[in-house]
Amino acid sequence: MKKIIVTAVLVLVSNVFFAQSVFDKYEGQDDVASIIVNKKMFQMMGSVKVDANDKETQQYLNLMRKLDNLKVFSTSNAKVSSQMKVTADQYYKTAGLEELMRVDNGDKNLKIWVKSGATENQIKELLVYNAGANKENQTVLMSLTGNFTLNEIVVLIDKMKIPGGVDLKNATKGK
């Protein structure tokens, strides 16, 4: 019985470590641009004082407090792009994410997966794979964790000018 419990604990703990480091292999690669924002930075951004009448900025800062981690990796290298696709496909299956949507129209391939939060509209994790994201035929892999809604994230991605953000914004509008 002890062996079963120890094995179960090790599997669960290894999943946590896997989830935190599966995309880290792309950080620092020559053909990959990366953006990494950790919880501490989101907390600091969320604590900025602004005019109480500026509702839009206030909403943006409230969202900052809800986020834990953002990782965005982009590349125009076909080999790395292929690796990112395999990594995303493997990760969503093992991390318990469900497919939110998929768009495949020849040269553009967008996939969005989520892990739901406490309510139907809450999201704990968002994973986006976007191949053919722009004129440079860029592939973008984005992972975002926290406790947020999809509408809140669209605002964040738009304000931060994250590669592939326009496609996500359009997808959430049903375009």
N, C-alpha and C positions, 0 to 999 in steps of 0.2 A: 504493500500500500504506500509506503514511504517513497519507493522508487517512482510510482505513478505520479505522486504529488510533486516530487522534485523535478521529474521530466516535464510535467505541465507548467511549472513555474519557469523553468529554463526556456521552454518554447515561447511563453508569453513575454519574458524579458528579452529574448533575442528578437522578437517582433518589434518591440519598442526601439531597440538599437538599430535594427534594420530600417525602420521608418525614418529615423533621424539621419541616417548616413547614406541611403541608397543613391541619392542624387549628388552627393559630395564628390564623386569621382569626376564630375564635369568641371568642378571648380579648379581653376589654374591651368586648364588645358589651353594650348596655343590657339586653337580655332574656335574657342568658346568664350563668349562674353558672359559675365555673370553679375547678378545683383543679389546680395544676401542682406536681409534686414532681420535682426533678432528682436526678441521681446523687449529687451532693455531700450532699444532705439524707439520702438513703438510707444513704450511708456513715456519716454522723454518727449517725443513728438506730441503725444496726447496731453501733456501737461503744460504746453505753451499757452500763455494768456493771450486772449483775443477780445476784441470788442464784443460785448454781450448782444449787440444788435446784428452782428454778422452771423446769421443763422447757418449759411452754407459752410463756412469755416468751422463753426461749432459742431455741425454734424460730422464733418471730416475728422475733427479731433476726437470726437466720441468714438468713432470707428477705430481710430488708432489704438485706443485703450483695449479694444476687443481682440486685437491681433497678437499672435505669438511668434510667427515665423514666416518669412517670405523668401523663396528661392526662385530666381528666374535665370535660366540658362538659354542662350541663343547662339546659333551657329549657321553658317552657310555651307559648311563642309558636309558633303553627302554621306560619308562614312559615319561621322559623329551623329548626324541626323538619324541615320538608321539605328545606331546604338541607343539614342534617346527614345526612339519609338519602342524598341524592345524593353528598355528599362521601365517606361511608363506602363506598357501592357502588363509586364510582370508585377509591378508594384500595385497597380489598382486591384489586381486579383488577390494578392496576399494581404493587402491592407484593409480589405473589407469595404472598398469604395464601390459605389454604384454609378453606372453611366447615366449622366444627366442628358447629354445630347452628343450627336455626331454629325458632322457635315463633311461630305467628300464630293468635291466637284472637279475632278481631274487634277489640276495642279495645286489645289488647296485641300488640306486634310485637318479638320479641327475636331478634337475630342475633349469632352469635359466630363470629369468624374467628381463625385462628392461623397463625403461621409456626413450623414445627417447628425444634427445635434439633438437637443432635448425636445424641440418642437419640429413640426413639419417644415417650417421655413428657415430654421437655424441650420447652419453648416459648420462642422468642426474642421473639415479639411476640403480644399478645392485643389484638384489636379487638372492642369490644362496642357494638352499637347497640340501644337499648331504648326503644321508643316506648310510651307509656301505662304508664310505670314506677310510677306511684302514683295516689292519688286526685286529685291536681292535674293529671292527664294530662300529666305531665312526660316529656320525651324526654331520654335520657342517651346521650352518646357518650363512650366511654372507650378510650384507647390506653395500653397498658402494654408496656414493653420491658425485656429483661433475659435471664436464664437461669433458668427456674423451671418448676414443674409446675402443672397446673391446680388440684390439691388445695391447694397452698401459697397460690395466689392467692385462693382462696375464703376462707381464714383471714384473709388481709390485708384483703380487701374488707369482711369482716364486722367486723373490729376497727376499721377506719377509718370505718365507717358511710357508705360511698360510695353515692350515690343509684343505685338499680337493683341493688345488691349482693344483695339478698334473692332477686331473680329469677335471678341468676347462680348463687347457692348452690343454689337449688331445681333449676335446670336441670342442674347437675352431679350432683345426686342422682337424676336421672331422674324428677322430679316433673312 
